[in-house]
Amino acid sequence: MSAAFPESPTALLQELIRIPSVNPDSVPDGEAPGEAACARYVGEILEALGARVVFEEVLPGRPNVIGRFPGGEGKPGLLFAPHLDTVSVAGMTIDPYGGEVSDCRIHGRGASDTKGTMAAMLWALHSLREELSTMPVAVAFVGLMGEEAGQPGSKHFARRHGGEFSFAIVGEPTSLETVHAHKGCLWHRLSTWGKSCHGSTPERGENAIRKLLPALEAVLAYLEEVLPSFSDPVLGNPTVSLGTLHGGSSPNIVPSSCEAFLDVRETPALFEFGGSGRLIREFLERSPWAGTVSLESLGDSQPLLTDPCCDGVQRLLSIGSKLTTAPWYCDAGRLAEGGIPSVACGPGSIAQAHTKDEYLSVADLEAGCDFYRRFLETYLS
C-alpha cells in the first residue's frame, strides 16, 4: 500500500529522519539498523507518485529502492540518486531521530547528509508528477544503500543499470552547486609485528612500534614527493594524510604489534596508474623494510570527472547552479564508472553533515525543492 504523501517538504524530511538508517558497516557493535525500513518508506512514497517500484537487495536485508515513472519507454534515462544510509549517531547532542524543527532548522541524523536532498528530490517529482510522462527523458529515482562505507549500493546499481541512463544527479549537500569532479579515496594499513616482554627488559623483546616508525616516515616522505606528478588540472594534487597510529597495550609491555592508516585522495591520473597502493607497495619492495612491513589497502572509491559540457550539467548551470569540485567523494564516482555521466548537487552545506547537531534549514530545503523542479522543467521547455 502506498503511503499518503506528506503535506510539506518539511514533513517529508521529518518522516525520513525518524526512520533510523545508520550504516551497519560503520558501527562495529552490530547494532545499526541499516537501510531496509527507510527503503520501504521511500518505496511507498514513490508508489504514491505513480512510479513502478522495485527493491534490489545488495547485501542481506539492505536493498536499493528504485522507482521508474511512466512514459519513459525508449527514452534516455534521467536519474535522481540520493543515498538511504547515515553515519553513526554516537556523540550527538540532539535527538538523532526526532526531526524536530527549531530556529527554522530541521534537526536529526541525515537531515543534511542526505535525507534533505532526498526529500527535495521527491518533492520536486511530486510537484511535476502529471508532467513526468510527457518529458523527453525516462525519469527514475534510486535510493542507494551503503554510501557511507564502501558504496556497495551504487556499485551494484551501476553494474546492473548503467546503460539505461544518460545523466544522474547524486544527492549531496553542495549548496546547490554542481560538483562535477572529486578525488577518489583509498585507505592503506601498514602493520608490523614484534615480540612482547616486560618493559624492564626490552632487550628480550622486539618492539613493533619502533619497527614501523622509520618505515612510516619514509613512506610519507616518498608519497609527498611523488604525488604531485599525478596532478590534475581540475582537482589539483593527490594528497596523503596519516590518520591513525596504534601500537602496544601498556607502557610496561614491549609492543608486539603496530599499525598505521594512511588516507590517500587520488586523482584520475593516479587511479589509472594503478593507485597509491601500487606506489607504496613498490616503494616497500625496494626498501630496507621489505618483508618487515605489511600493506593492506581498503576501499576503492572512484575519482569523478564529468565533462561540464554534457547536457545535464548545462541544464543545471542554466538555472543558476555553479560548477565546482569537492575534496570528498560520493556515489557519483561509482555511477560514472558504470557509464552514467554524473554529478552531485543538492541543498545545504557539507559542513553540517556528520555533526553532533546535524540540521538542514527549512529555507535550504525549500530552495532545493524549487531547484530540482526547475531542473526538471528544462525538459518541458
C-alpha positions, 0 to 999 in steps of 0.5 A: 500500500502506498503511503499518503504523501506528506503535506510539506517538504518539511514533513517529508524530511521529518518522516525520513529522519525518524526512520533510523538508517545508520550504516551497519558497516560503520558501527562495529557493535552490530547494532545499526539498523541499516537501510531496509525500513527507510527503503520501504518508506521511500518505496511507498512514497514513490508508489504514491507518485505513480512510479513502478517500484522495485527493491534490489537487495545488495547485501542481506536485508539492505536493498536499493529502492528504485522507482521508474515513472511512466512514459519513459519507454525508449527514452534516455534515462534521467536519474535522481540518486540520493543515498538511504544510509547515515553515519553513526549517531554516537556523540550527538547532542540532539535527538538523532531521530526526532526531526524536530524543527527549531530556529527554522532548522530541521534537526536529526541524523541525515537531515543534511547528509542526505535525507534533505536532498532526498526529500527535495528530490521527491518533492520536486517529482511530486510537484511535476508528477502529471508532467513526468510522462510527457518529458523527453527523458525516462525519469527514475529515482534510486535510493542507494544503500551503503554510501557511507562505507564502501558504496556497495549500493551504487556499485551494484546499481551501476553494474546492473543499470548503467546503460539505461541512463544518460545523466544522474544527479547524486544527492549531496549537500553542495549548496546547490552547486554542481560538483562535477569532479572529486578525488577518489579515496583509498585507505592503506594499513601498514602493520608490523609485528614484534615480540612482547616482554616486560618493559624492564627488559626490552632487550628480550623483546622486539618492539613493533612500534619502533619497527614501523616508525622509520618505515612510516616516515619514509613512506610519507616522505616518498608519497609527498614527493611523488604525488604531485606528478599525478596532478590534475588540472581540475582537482589539483594534487593527490594528497596523503594524510596519516590518520591513525597510529596504534601500537602496544597495550601498556607502557610496561609491555614491549609492543608486539604489534603496530599499525598505521592508516594512511588516507590517500585522495587520488586523482584520475591520473593516479587511479589509472596508474594503478593507485597509491597502493601500487606506489607504496607497495613498490616503494616497500619492495625496494626498501630496507623494510621489505618483508618487515612491513605489511600493506593492506589497502581498503576501499576503492572509491572512484575519482569523478570527472564529468565533462561540464559540457554534457547536457545535464550539467548545462541544464543545471548551470542554466538555472543558476547552479555553479560548477565546482569540485569537492575534496570528498567523494560520493556515489557519483564516482561509482555511477560514472564508472558504470557509464552514467555521466554524473554529478552531485548537487543538492541543498545545504552545506557539507559542513553540517553533515556528520555533526553532533547537531546535524540540521538542514534549514527549512529555507535550504530545503525549500530552495532545493525543492524549487531547484530540482523542479526547475531542473526538471522543467528544462525538459518541458521547455 
